[in-house]
Amino acid sequence: MRFQTNLIHGNRADDKSTGATNVPIYLSNAYARQTAKELADIFSGRNIGHVYTRISNPSVEAFEKRMLAIEGGLSATATASGMSAIYLALMNIVQPGDEIIAASGVFGGTYNLLKNLDHQGINVKFLDVLNQETLDQAITSETKIVFAETIGNPKLDILDLESVGKVCQQKEVILIVDSTVTTPYLIKPIEYGADIVIHSTSKYINGTANAIGGMIIDGGSKKYQNEKYTNFETYHKRFRQFAFTAKLKMELGKDLGATMSPTNATLNLTGVETLQLRMKEHCKNAKKLAEYLSTHSKVDEVHFPGLTSSPYYEMAQKYYGEACGGILTVRFGSKEKAFAFIDHLNIISNLANIGDTKSLVIHPASTICAQNSTKEKEQMGVYEDLVRISVGIEDIEDIIEDVNQSLENI
Ligand SMILES: *Cc1c(COP(=O)(O)O)cnc(C)c1O
């Protein structure tokens, strides 16, 4: 099946008993079996089935399978949020003393999560640019993970996935890629050598901002058999390429219980059907708005990887062509002007989110990055005069008119 058909029919499992075409919200914590042996067989792994919703749930499983059909890979695990997906994926791999290399342009929440891992004896090195050279220098025998975003939020730097994938292959380091901003509509990181793909499904996957969730896609890497991943030894022997997911489901995933709720899974399953239609509009509108703003006298700078003025333009062309995502950032010269721009908008909402059908703005320096030092903010591509815009799918004329009347008020 092609992409759009897969969004609707990929691994589709209609309810056989009723014929319902939408997967029911299975609001059941536990699943009864006729005999003690049946339940024991599931617990021991001799048979598969649902036993308890912290571990698995039919609605959640249906969403996991749909995501797997869309993204590719071997197995998918839904989580309570994008942050819990990142935490679980990292901690499923590392042990105290290990090292993670991360792009410094990652999402503020992720930056702080990584920074705080030092409390658990995990050393995180942030690099401004990830490529063959910088990674060759930075990777040591302690390095277990390289973590990056396809397009940094809100730095909007473009990851050279192909070369990073190659280095991680040579060095047998697990590559985890957060593709929240791009979604499988724009790129499938596993095809470039990513071992794990992360989504905050709260954003474009859900699409209408009505359910928080996360997804861990396991590409089925063979790297876990390398002797440096000793904690995977038993899992690799027993589960082969499913080692990562097996360990996740049998250890931290189950222990922490940060699972996606069945209601959210069902909302996401409905939302994802229109992913392609929405992404096309997000990308088209963002490009038009970026072009408009780049000629406006009240704007100092516009950052959008699809503009020739962007330092990431060429890299963006390599991976994304015309469609470079739905996010852009604007600099106004002062915080006061940035605030005035936000305050005078009518249609566009001021809130902490991206990937909604609605156009959204935020001043990252005083909100999502408020906890970070000026130096850290600059590493993340965040400045006092910068506003991030997540361009929605309204009529572009209305978005531009709203932006324009606000700019006139500055
Ligand atoms: C929002 C976001 C997250 C965190 O996801 P939540 O669902 O809010 O926990 C992680 N990565 C990126 C790129 C994001 O935009």
The ligand as a MOL file (V3000), in Angstrom:
LIG
                    3D

  0  0  0     0  0            999 V3000
M  V30 BEGIN CTAB
M  V30 COUNTS 15 15 0 0 0
M  V30 BEGIN ATOM
M  V30 1 C 6.8950 18.1110 22.0370 0
M  V30 2 C 8.1240 17.4270 21.7160 0
M  V30 3 C 8.6160 16.4030 22.5380 0
M  V30 4 C 7.9310 16.0240 23.8300 0
M  V30 5 O 6.7000 15.4380 23.5970 0
M  V30 6 P 5.4710 15.4610 24.6380 0
M  V30 7 O 4.4370 14.6510 23.9790 0
M  V30 8 O 5.0930 16.8980 24.8330 0
M  V30 9 O 5.9740 14.8660 25.9060 0
M  V30 10 C 9.7650 15.7580 22.1470 0
M  V30 11 N 10.4240 16.0920 21.0250 0
M  V30 12 C 9.9870 17.0810 20.2120 0
M  V30 13 C 10.7520 17.4070 18.9770 0
M  V30 14 C 8.8300 17.7830 20.5250 0
M  V30 15 O 8.4050 18.7760 19.7260 0
M  V30 END ATOM
M  V30 BEGIN BOND
M  V30 1 1 1 2
M  V30 2 1 2 3
M  V30 3 2 2 14
M  V30 4 1 3 4
M  V30 5 2 3 10
M  V30 6 1 4 5
M  V30 7 1 5 6
M  V30 8 2 6 7
M  V30 9 1 6 8
M  V30 10 1 6 9
M  V30 11 1 10 11
M  V30 12 2 11 12
M  V30 13 1 12 13
M  V30 14 1 12 14
M  V30 15 1 14 15
M  V30 END BOND
M  V30 END CTAB
M  END
